[in-house]
């Protein structure tokens, strides 16, 4: 198993921004792609955005395109999810997941994002 740790969630007003972080303590991401998901109460888990292990290919869900940005630091020890212009539909637990291929992931525990008006 690989331990995945998210951080950076919090309480943000609508229209505000935050940056979530994802790391695998004790190691780099290696050759794993990294994806972000979210799950709001009463809703299914939703895929948001992902980046390949080399950082050369990024895919974004249409629902967050233009507002959510994924990136890696230079040491490839942290992946960031920049969330801009938060909206009322954005509150959820946000999860980082390492893509193992074949539809399987190593999951983090999630970080809560709350949006207020």
C-alpha positions as CSV (number, residue, x, y, z in Angstrom):
1,X,0.0,0.0,0.0
2,X,1.0,3.6,-0.6
3,X,0.0,6.3,1.9
4,X,-1.6,9.4,0.2
5,X,-2.1,12.6,2.3
6,X,-4.2,15.6,1.3
7,X,-4.2,18.9,3.0
8,X,-5.3,22.5,2.4
9,X,-9.1,22.2,2.8
10,X,-11.0,24.8,4.8
11,X,-13.7,27.3,4.9
12,X,-13.8,29.7,1.9
13,X,-16.3,32.3,0.7
14,X,-17.9,31.9,-2.7
15,X,-15.7,33.4,-5.2
16,X,-12.6,32.7,-3.2
17,X,-9.7,30.4,-3.9
18,X,-7.7,27.7,-2.1
19,X,-4.9,25.3,-2.9
20,X,-5.0,21.7,-2.0
21,X,-1.9,19.6,-1.6
22,X,-1.3,15.9,-2.1
23,X,1.8,14.1,-1.1
24,X,3.0,10.6,-0.5
25,X,5.1,10.8,2.7
26,X,8.5,9.2,2.4
27,X,8.6,8.9,-1.3
28,X,7.9,10.7,-4.6
29,X,5.0,9.9,-6.8
30,X,7.2,7.7,-9.0
31,X,5.4,6.7,-12.2
32,X,1.9,7.1,-10.8
33,X,-0.5,9.5,-12.3
34,X,-2.4,11.7,-9.8
35,X,-6.1,12.4,-9.9
36,X,-8.4,14.5,-7.7
37,X,-11.9,13.5,-6.9
38,X,-14.6,15.0,-4.7
39,X,-17.7,13.7,-2.9
40,X,-20.4,15.9,-1.5
41,X,-23.0,14.6,1.0
42,X,-25.6,12.6,-0.8
43,X,-23.7,12.6,-4.1
44,X,-21.5,10.1,-5.8
45,X,-17.8,10.5,-6.0
46,X,-16.9,12.8,-8.9
47,X,-13.6,12.8,-10.8
48,X,-12.3,16.3,-11.3
49,X,-8.8,16.4,-12.8
50,X,-5.7,14.4,-13.4
51,X,-2.1,14.6,-14.4
52,X,0.1,11.9,-15.9
53,X,3.3,10.9,-14.0
54,X,5.5,12.9,-16.3
55,X,3.2,15.9,-16.0
56,X,2.8,16.2,-19.7
57,X,-0.9,15.4,-20.0
58,X,-3.7,16.9,-18.0
59,X,-7.4,16.2,-18.2
60,X,-10.1,18.3,-16.5
61,X,-13.8,17.6,-15.9
62,X,-16.0,20.0,-17.8
63,X,-17.7,20.9,-14.6
64,X,-14.5,22.6,-13.2
65,X,-12.7,23.4,-16.4
66,X,-11.2,26.9,-16.2
67,X,-11.4,27.0,-12.4
68,X,-9.4,24.0,-11.3
69,X,-5.7,23.6,-12.1
70,X,-3.4,20.7,-11.2
71,X,0.4,20.9,-11.0
72,X,3.4,19.2,-9.5
73,X,6.3,20.8,-7.7
74,X,9.8,20.6,-9.2
75,X,10.8,17.8,-6.9
76,X,7.7,15.8,-7.7
77,X,7.0,15.4,-4.1
78,X,3.7,17.3,-4.0
79,X,0.8,17.7,-6.4
80,X,-1.4,20.7,-6.1
81,X,-5.0,21.4,-6.9
82,X,-5.6,25.1,-7.3
83,X,-9.3,25.9,-6.9
84,X,-10.4,29.3,-8.1
85,X,-13.8,31.0,-8.0
86,X,-15.4,28.6,-5.6
87,X,-19.1,28.1,-6.1
88,X,-21.9,26.7,-4.1
89,X,-21.7,23.4,-5.8
90,X,-18.0,22.9,-4.8
91,X,-18.3,22.0,-1.1
92,X,-17.2,18.4,-0.7
93,X,-14.5,16.2,0.6
94,X,-11.7,16.3,-1.9
95,X,-9.6,13.3,-2.4
96,X,-6.2,12.8,-4.0
97,X,-5.6,9.4,-5.6
98,X,-2.6,7.8,-7.3
99,X,-3.6,6.1,-10.5
100,X,-2.5,2.5,-10.4
101,X,-4.0,1.8,-13.8
102,X,-6.9,-0.5,-14.7
103,X,-9.3,1.8,-12.8
104,X,-7.6,1.3,-9.5
105,X,-6.2,3.9,-7.1
106,X,-4.3,4.5,-3.9
107,X,-6.7,6.9,-2.1
108,X,-6.0,9.6,0.4
109,X,-8.3,10.3,3.4
110,X,-9.7,13.4,2.0
111,X,-9.8,17.1,2.9
112,X,-12.9,19.0,3.5
113,X,-13.8,22.1,1.5
114,X,-16.6,24.3,2.7
115,X,-18.0,27.3,0.8
116,X,-20.0,30.1,2.4
117,X,-21.9,32.8,0.7
